[in-house]
């Protein structure tokens, strides 16, 4: 009988369009509750400059895997209960940040992510039931529920790894321009062909660039959005609360300051790579990657 590899199952979920109805409903609910703003930025990890969800998963996973070991040893009931409870407490921010990130993924990622969230949610329910049983003195039932929860947790963790390492959810998708361009200044285009106040797309070799002129200033960023690679030159130009000019990615709404690529609003958490600019005597715009 042929064996099914777990990776094949995970990849099959990417094409499970039967999940799309649930995805639309849940996404709309999350976006209605968590509109753009500081709260959602915190859940994405914008203030830290790093996705908040991945490190938070270490708390419930670490606690609950430790419980599995303690349950094999005598005289560890109190310690096991403490760790189950700590894992449940740590699951709260983990779940909130996870759903916030999930709502800003593309459809294939959301399909895998929905099953990931469901299995981890099942693990959380099982560990909550395990804690109740342990506190009632039913250690055998508590242990059984704990190991069932661990099975669900490991399944969800595998799918989370597939999301991160196969589908690159949470990874930085911007071109790493410091590694892809040689040192020094590079000719880009005639400066006088750039419209004032409107972004355009230009290429430096095989790197796509967002180029915007504001009067005598010219701003250049990597065009591929750091969140999921959206084309920034097709985005809206807005001003932030400090009246700095920003670009909003047309795919998921990440907002970057055009002068230096700093993140103003998520879901992106990493700075957009930027370039120094200068115009030489013959009117050619030259760019140099900022490390």
Buried (B, 14 or more C-beta within 10 A) or exposed (E): EEEEEEEEBBBEBBEEEEBEEEBEEBBEEBBEEBEBEEEBBBBBBBEEEBBBBBEBBEBBBBBBBBBBEBBEEEEBBEEBBBBBBBBBEBBEBBBBBBBBBBBBBBEBBBBBBBBBBBBBBBBBEBBBBBBBBBEEEBBEBBBBBBBBBBBBBBBBBBBBEBBBEBBEBBBBBBBEBEEBBEEEBBEBBEBEEBEEEEBBEBEBEEBBBBBBBBEEEBBBBBBBBBBBBBBBBBBEBEEBEEEBBBBBBBBBBBBBBBBEBBBBBBBBBBBBBBBEBEBEEEEBBBBBBBE
